[in-house]
Amino acid sequence: MTTPFTYFYLDSRSISGEHVEFSEEESRHMKKVCRVSEGDVVHATDGCGHVYRVTVHSAAKRTLVGRIDEQTHVPIGGQSCHLAFPITGEQKMDWVIEKCTELGISRFLVFSCERSIGSGAGSRKRDRHMRIACAAMKQSMRAYLPEFEYLDGIGALIEKFGVYQNVLLGHLGDSSRNLTEVAVKLSDAACESMNALVVVGPESGFTQPESSMLTAAGALPVVFGRHRLRMETAAVVLSAAVIQCLPGI
């Protein structure tokens, strides 16, 4: 395939043999923002690992219609990095999802805790979160749409730890390890099937009992620098450091 400048989203249900039809929303973006017109060749993904090269043969109606010229499948690697972060203000959550999707986070665990902002686990915002992740996936030309899981409380989060080889907890404390040192060790130990979970707390931090529960369950406290970071900053910094150690992402 030729190198595209961006991906567009193509729902797999809109594919019929070699013929495809983009949604009205996606078609509007393609025509108004990216100036796609009849005869243009575009690249699209279904968010499930398939990438299509499509020639647009009709752009006159509300939806763009095209023909698949080439299809490839991007194999999902054995390495992965997931991010657990607390429910908080809408803009901050949007920003974390957007930037961390671009970096390569493949699953978001959104949890509630004692100092999180808002009630419940935020699952009612799933559609919004998926739209933001989809836009970031297209912009960064990734072929997989991140998954979302909404957890009620620290206990529910800890129950997920068992599937991870490494759980890193952003925590500014005397017992915390330097993130750079931990990242180097991760890189040295990286294997084809390594996975990791990054956990960040709310703006005012986890309570002491919550921090104790997390570390007792196996989370390794890490710190970046000597100063406290905002939740969304910590999410991006820690995620980027871990992903840098896992070249398969």
C-alpha positions as CSV (number, residue, x, y, z in Angstrom):
1,M,0.0,0.0,0.0
2,T,1.1,3.6,-0.6
3,T,1.7,5.6,2.5
4,P,-1.6,7.5,3.5
5,F,-1.7,10.8,5.3
6,T,-4.5,9.6,7.6
7,Y,-7.0,6.8,8.0
8,F,-10.7,7.1,7.7
9,Y,-13.2,4.9,9.7
10,L,-15.1,2.3,7.8
11,D,-17.7,0.2,9.7
12,S,-17.3,-3.4,8.7
13,R,-21.1,-3.6,8.4
14,S,-20.8,-1.1,5.5
15,I,-18.7,-3.5,3.4
16,S,-20.3,-5.6,0.8
17,G,-17.8,-7.5,-1.2
18,E,-15.6,-4.9,-2.9
19,H,-18.1,-2.1,-2.4
20,V,-18.1,0.2,0.6
21,E,-20.1,3.1,1.9
22,F,-18.8,5.5,4.5
23,S,-21.2,6.8,7.2
24,E,-22.8,10.2,6.8
25,E,-20.6,11.6,9.6
26,E,-17.4,10.2,8.1
27,S,-18.4,11.2,4.6
28,R,-19.0,14.8,5.8
29,H,-15.6,14.9,7.4
30,M,-13.9,13.4,4.3
31,K,-15.5,15.9,2.0
32,K,-15.5,19.1,4.0
33,V,-12.3,18.8,6.0
34,C,-10.1,16.5,3.9
35,R,-11.5,17.5,0.5
36,V,-12.0,14.0,-0.7
37,S,-13.7,13.8,-4.1
38,E,-14.7,11.3,-6.8
39,G,-11.7,9.4,-8.1
40,D,-9.5,9.9,-5.0
41,V,-7.8,7.0,-3.3
42,V,-8.2,6.9,0.5
43,H,-7.2,4.5,3.2
44,A,-9.6,3.3,5.8
45,T,-9.7,0.9,8.8
46,D,-12.5,-0.9,10.6
47,G,-10.7,-0.6,13.9
48,C,-10.4,-4.4,14.0
49,G,-7.0,-4.7,12.3
50,H,-8.1,-4.4,8.7
51,V,-6.8,-1.6,6.5
52,Y,-8.4,-0.9,3.1
53,R,-7.3,1.1,0.1
54,V,-10.4,2.5,-1.4
55,T,-11.1,4.4,-4.7
56,V,-14.0,6.8,-4.3
57,H,-16.4,6.5,-7.2
58,S,-19.3,8.5,-5.9
59,A,-19.2,11.6,-3.8
60,A,-22.3,13.4,-4.9
61,K,-24.7,12.1,-2.2
62,R,-24.6,12.4,1.6
63,T,-22.4,9.3,1.8
64,L,-19.2,8.5,-0.1
65,V,-19.2,5.2,-2.0
66,G,-16.1,3.4,-3.2
67,R,-14.4,0.2,-4.2
68,I,-11.8,-1.7,-2.3
69,D,-8.6,-2.0,-4.3
70,E,-6.5,-3.6,-1.7
71,Q,-6.9,-5.0,1.8
72,T,-4.3,-5.9,4.4
73,H,-4.5,-7.2,7.9
74,V,-2.3,-5.8,10.7
75,P,-1.6,-8.6,13.1
76,I,-2.1,-7.7,16.7
77,G,1.2,-8.0,18.6
78,G,1.8,-9.9,21.8
79,Q,2.9,-6.7,23.7
80,S,0.3,-4.3,25.1
81,C,0.0,-1.4,27.5
82,H,-3.3,-0.6,29.2
83,L,-4.1,2.5,31.2
84,A,-6.3,2.7,34.3
85,F,-7.4,6.2,35.3
86,P,-10.1,7.7,37.5
87,I,-13.4,9.2,36.3
88,T,-12.9,13.0,36.3
89,G,-13.9,16.1,34.4
90,E,-15.1,15.5,30.9
91,Q,-12.4,17.6,29.2
92,K,-9.6,15.8,31.1
93,M,-11.0,12.4,30.3
94,D,-11.3,13.3,26.6
95,W,-7.7,14.6,26.5
96,V,-6.3,11.4,28.2
97,I,-8.2,9.1,25.8
98,E,-7.1,11.1,22.7
99,K,-3.4,11.3,23.5
100,C,-3.0,7.9,25.0
101,T,-4.8,6.3,22.0
102,E,-2.3,8.0,19.7
103,L,0.6,6.6,21.8
104,G,-0.7,3.1,21.6
105,I,-2.8,2.3,24.7
106,S,-5.1,-0.5,23.6
107,R,-7.4,-0.6,26.6
108,F,-8.7,1.9,29.1
109,L,-9.9,1.0,32.6
110,V,-11.9,3.9,33.9
111,F,-12.5,3.5,37.6
112,S,-14.1,5.3,40.5
113,C,-12.3,5.9,43.8
114,E,-12.8,7.9,47.0
115,R,-11.5,11.2,45.5
116,S,-12.6,10.8,41.9
117,I,-14.8,13.5,40.5
118,G,-18.3,12.2,39.5
119,S,-20.4,9.3,40.5
120,G,-20.5,5.8,39.0
121,A,-17.8,4.6,36.7
122,G,-18.6,6.7,33.7
123,S,-20.0,4.0,31.5
124,R,-22.8,6.2,30.3
125,K,-20.1,8.2,28.4
126,R,-18.9,5.1,26.5
127,D,-20.1,6.4,23.1
128,R,-18.4,9.7,23.6
129,H,-15.1,8.0,24.6
130,M,-15.3,5.6,21.6
131,R,-15.7,8.6,19.2
132,I,-12.7,10.3,20.6
133,A,-10.6,7.1,20.5
134,C,-11.7,6.5,16.9
135,A,-10.6,10.0,15.8
136,A,-7.2,9.5,17.5
137,M,-6.9,6.0,16.0
138,K,-7.4,7.5,12.5
139,Q,-5.0,10.4,13.1
140,S,-2.2,8.2,14.3
141,M,-3.0,5.6,11.6
142,R,-3.5,2.7,13.9
143,A,-5.6,-0.3,12.9
144,Y,-7.2,-1.2,16.2
145,L,-9.8,0.7,18.2
146,P,-9.0,0.7,22.0
147,E,-11.4,-1.1,24.3
148,F,-13.0,0.5,27.4
149,E,-14.0,-1.0,30.7
150,Y,-15.7,0.8,33.6
151,L,-15.0,-0.3,37.1
152,D,-16.7,0.7,40.4
153,G,-14.1,1.1,43.0
154,I,-10.4,0.2,43.8
155,G,-11.4,-3.4,44.6
156,A,-12.7,-3.9,41.1
157,L,-9.5,-2.5,39.6
158,I,-7.3,-4.7,41.7
159,E,-9.2,-7.8,40.5
160,K,-7.8,-7.0,37.0
161,F,-4.1,-7.1,38.1
162,G,-3.7,-10.8,37.7
163,V,-3.6,-10.7,33.9
164,Y,-0.6,-8.2,33.8
165,Q,3.1,-9.0,34.1
166,N,3.8,-5.4,35.2
167,V,1.5,-2.9,37.1
168,L,3.0,0.5,37.5
169,L,1.4,3.0,39.9
170,G,2.1,6.7,39.5
171,H,2.7,7.8,43.1
172,L,4.8,10.6,44.5
173,G,6.2,9.1,47.7
174,D,9.5,8.2,49.4
175,S,9.1,4.5,48.4
176,S,8.5,5.2,44.7
177,R,11.0,4.0,42.1
178,N,12.4,6.4,39.5
179,L,10.4,5.9,36.3
180,T,13.4,6.1,34.1
181,E,15.2,3.3,36.0
182,V,12.1,1.1,35.9
183,A,11.6,1.7,32.2
184,V,15.2,0.6,31.5
185,K,14.6,-2.7,33.3
186,L,11.3,-3.2,31.5
187,S,13.1,-2.6,28.2
188,D,15.8,-5.2,29.1
189,A,13.2,-7.7,30.1
190,A,10.8,-7.1,27.2
191,C,9.6,-10.2,25.4
192,E,7.1,-10.8,22.6
193,S,4.3,-11.4,25.0
194,M,4.9,-8.7,27.6
195,N,1.9,-6.6,28.9
196,A,1.7,-3.8,31.3
197,L,-0.9,-1.7,33.2
198,V,-0.3,1.9,34.1
199,V,-2.4,3.2,37.0
200,V,-2.8,6.9,37.8
201,G,-4.9,8.4,40.5
202,P,-7.1,11.5,40.9
203,E,-5.9,15.0,41.1
204,S,-5.6,14.9,44.9
205,G,-4.1,11.4,44.9
206,F,-5.3,8.1,46.2
207,T,-6.2,7.9,49.9
208,Q,-3.6,6.1,52.1
209,P,-5.8,3.0,52.4
210,E,-6.3,2.9,48.6
211,S,-2.5,3.3,48.0
212,S,-1.8,0.5,50.5
213,M,-4.4,-1.8,48.7
214,L,-2.8,-1.1,45.3
215,T,0.8,-1.8,46.4
216,A,-0.2,-4.9,48.4
217,A,-1.9,-6.2,45.3
218,G,1.4,-5.9,43.4
219,A,1.4,-2.4,41.9
220,L,4.9,-0.9,41.8
221,P,5.0,2.8,42.8
222,V,6.9,4.9,40.3
223,V,7.6,8.6,40.1
224,F,8.7,11.0,37.3
225,G,10.8,13.9,38.7
226,R,10.3,15.5,42.1
227,H,7.0,17.3,41.5
228,R,3.4,16.3,41.5
229,L,1.9,15.9,38.0
230,R,-1.7,16.5,37.0
231,M,-3.6,13.3,36.4
232,E,-3.7,13.7,32.7
233,T,0.0,14.6,32.5
234,A,0.9,11.6,34.6
235,A,-1.2,9.3,32.3
236,V,0.6,10.5,29.2
237,V,4.1,10.5,30.7
238,L,3.9,7.0,32.3
239,S,2.1,5.5,29.2
240,A,4.7,6.9,26.9
241,A,7.6,5.7,29.0
242,V,6.2,2.1,29.1
243,I,5.2,2.0,25.5
244,Q,8.8,3.1,24.5
245,C,10.0,-0.1,26.1
246,L,7.6,-2.3,24.2
247,P,8.6,-1.9,20.5
248,G,5.8,-4.4,19.5
249,I,3.1,-1.8,20.2
